[in-house]
Amino acid sequence: MGSLIALGASGGLVPCPSGLVLLLSAIAIGRVGLGILLLVGFSAGLAVVLTAIGLLVVYAKSWIPMRRLRLRTPSFVMFPWCRPA
């Protein structure tokens, strides 16, 4: 669970070109407060989405019946990197 939280936090730490354009545009029109508020919301949304995707990946294995996880299925033969660990 700690690595999942780290994934969400690291997504907010990576510089995003869209966030930079948003903040620079807010500075250009003289609405720095609004720009920072929008940037915080943008980063929080990104962290929530990354965390949700991480949770989906972590718990998806328990949702798939074991008979469907056979290593001979076409998806595992064509894409061996997607085999379960």
Secondary structure by P-SEA (a helix, b strand, c coil): caaaaaaaaaaaacccaaaaaaaaaaaaacaaaaaaaaaaaaaaaaaaaaaaaaaaaaaccccccccccccccaaaaaccccccc
